[in-house]
């Protein structure tokens, strides 16, 4: 606590360079990182739902996610080929 008060009262904060716009909280990079983290948490909750509520074994949940990843890549590839 004392170190923080000294940091403010001695105006040591003036010597610190501001954060680059790339790493600011509202930047595209940080927003993308946040979205990926939220996606990973959603996938984790879905995995828990599969294993705990539906009784699917862990390997079955992994197989479902693997197939969804495979087919979504296939569909995205076909769509990009059709419009590209």
PAMITOR-638525 format. One line per 10 residues: number of its first residue (from 1); their letters; for each residue x, y, z of N, C-alpha, C. Coordinates in steps of 0.2 Angstrom, whole numbers, padded with zeros to 4 digits, m for minus. Each point is the difference from the previous one (the first is absolute). Layout:
N
NUM> a> X,Y,Z,X,Y,Z,X,Y,Z  ...
//
This chain:
84
1> xxxxxxxxxx> 0004,m0006,0000,m0004,0006,0000,0004,0006,0000  0006,0000,0004,0004,0006,0001,0004,0001,m0007  0002,m0005,m0003,0003,0000,m0007,m0005,0004,m0005  m0006,m0002,0000,m0005,0003,m0005,m0001,0007,0002  0000,0002,0006,m0001,0007,0002,0006,0004,m0002  0006,m0003,0001,0006,0004,m0002,0000,0000,m0007  m0002,m0005,m0004,0000,0001,m0007,m0004,0005,m0003  m0006,0002,0003,m0004,0005,m0002,0002,0007,0003  0002,0000,0006,0002,0007,0003,0007,0002,m0003  0004,m0004,m0002,0007,0002,m0003,m0001,0000,m0007
11> xxxxxxxxxx> m0006,m0001,m0003,m0001,0001,m0007,0005,m0005,m0004  0001,m0005,0002,0004,m0005,m0004,m0004,m0003,m0006  m0006,0001,0000,m0004,m0003,m0005,0001,0004,m0007  0003,0006,0001,0001,0005,m0006,0006,m0003,m0004  0004,m0005,0003,0006,m0002,m0004,m0002,m0007,m0003  m0006,m0002,0000,m0002,m0006,m0003,m0003,0001,m0007  0002,m0003,m0005,m0002,0001,m0007,m0007,m0003,0000  m0004,0003,m0004,m0007,m0003,m0001,0000,m0006,m0004  m0005,m0004,0001,m0001,m0006,m0004,m0001,0001,m0007  0003,m0004,m0004,m0001,0001,m0007,m0007,m0001,m0002
21> xxxxxxxxxx> m0003,0003,m0005,m0007,m0001,m0002,m0001,m0007,m0002  0005,m0004,m0002,m0001,m0007,m0002,m0002,m0004,0006  0002,0002,0006,m0001,m0004,0006,m0005,0003,0005  m0003,0005,m0002,m0005,0004,0003,m0006,m0005,0001  m0005,0001,0005,m0005,m0004,0002,m0005,0000,m0006  m0001,0005,m0004,m0005,0000,m0005,0003,m0001,m0007  0006,m0002,0000,0003,m0001,m0007,m0002,m0007,m0003  0001,m0001,m0006,m0002,m0006,m0004,0003,m0006,0003  0007,0001,0001,0003,m0006,0003,m0003,m0002,0007  m0001,0004,0004,m0003,m0002,0007,m0007,m0002,m0001
31> xxxxxxxxxx> m0004,0003,m0004,m0007,m0002,m0001,0000,m0007,m0003  0005,m0002,m0005,0000,m0007,m0003,0002,m0005,0005  0005,0002,0005,0002,m0004,0005,m0005,m0002,0005  m0004,0005,0001,m0006,m0001,0005,m0005,m0004,m0003  m0001,0001,m0007,m0005,m0005,m0003,0002,m0007,0000  0006,m0001,m0001,0003,m0007,0000,0000,m0003,0006  0001,0004,0006,m0001,m0003,0006,m0007,m0001,0002  m0005,0004,m0002,m0007,m0002,0001,m0002,m0006,m0004  0003,m0001,m0006,m0002,m0006,m0004,0003,m0006,0004  0006,0001,0002,0003,m0006,0004,m0004,m0002,0006
41> xxxxxxxxxx> m0003,0005,0004,m0004,m0001,0005,m0007,m0003,m0002  m0003,0002,m0005,m0006,m0003,m0003,0001,m0007,m0002  0006,m0002,m0003,0001,m0007,m0002,0001,m0004,0007  0003,0003,0005,0001,m0004,0006,m0006,m0001,0003  m0005,0005,0000,m0007,m0002,0003,m0003,m0005,m0004  0000,0000,m0006,m0003,m0004,m0005,0003,m0007,0002  0006,m0001,0000,0003,m0006,0002,m0002,m0003,0007  m0001,0004,0005,m0002,m0002,0006,m0008,m0002,0000  m0004,0004,m0004,m0007,m0002,m0002,0000,m0007,m0003  0004,m0001,m0005,0000,m0007,m0003,0002,m0006,0005
51> xxxxxxxxxx> 0005,0001,0004,0003,m0005,0004,m0005,m0001,0007  m0002,0006,0003,m0003,m0001,0006,m0008,m0001,m0001  m0003,0004,m0004,m0007,0000,m0001,m0002,m0006,m0005  0003,0000,m0005,m0002,m0005,m0005,0003,m0007,0001  0005,0000,0004,0004,m0007,0001,0004,m0002,m0005  0002,0004,m0005,0005,m0002,m0005,0007,0000,0003  0004,m0006,m0002,0006,0000,0003,0005,0005,m0003  0005,0002,0003,0005,0005,m0001,0002,m0001,m0008  0002,m0006,m0001,0003,m0001,m0007,m0006,0001,m0005  m0006,m0001,0002,m0006,0002,m0005,m0001,0007,m0001
61> xxxxxxxxxx> 0001,0004,0005,0000,0007,0000,0005,0003,m0005  0006,m0003,0001,0006,0002,m0004,m0001,m0002,m0007  m0003,m0006,m0001,m0002,m0002,m0007,m0005,0005,m0003  m0005,0002,0003,m0005,0005,m0002,0003,0006,m0002  0004,0003,0004,0004,0006,m0001,0004,0000,m0006  0004,m0006,m0001,0004,m0001,m0006,m0004,m0001,m0006  m0006,m0003,0000,m0004,0000,m0006,m0003,0007,m0002  m0002,0003,0005,m0003,0007,m0001,0006,0004,m0003  0006,0000,0002,0006,0004,m0002,0001,m0002,m0008  0000,m0007,m0001,0001,m0002,m0007,m0005,0002,m0005
71> xxxxxxxxxx> m0006,m0001,0002,m0006,0002,m0004,0000,0008,m0001  0001,0003,0005,0000,0008,m0001,0005,0002,m0004  0006,m0003,0000,0005,0002,m0004,m0001,m0002,m0008  m0004,m0006,0000,m0002,m0002,m0007,m0005,0005,m0003  m0005,0002,0004,m0005,0004,m0002,0003,0007,m0002  0005,0003,0004,0003,0006,m0001,0004,0000,m0006  0004,m0006,m0001,0003,m0001,m0006,m0004,0000,m0007  m0006,m0003,0001,m0004,m0001,m0006,m0003,0007,m0002  m0002,0004,0006,m0003,0007,m0001,0005,0004,m0003  0007,0000,0002,0005,0005,m0002,0002,m0002,m0007
81> xxxx> m0001,m0007,m0002,0002,m0002,m0007,m0006,0003,m0005  m0006,m0001,0003,m0006,0002,m0004,0000,0008,m0002  0002,0004,0005,0000,0007,m0001,0007,0003,m0001  0005,m0004,m0001,0006,0003,m0001,0003,m0001,m0006
//
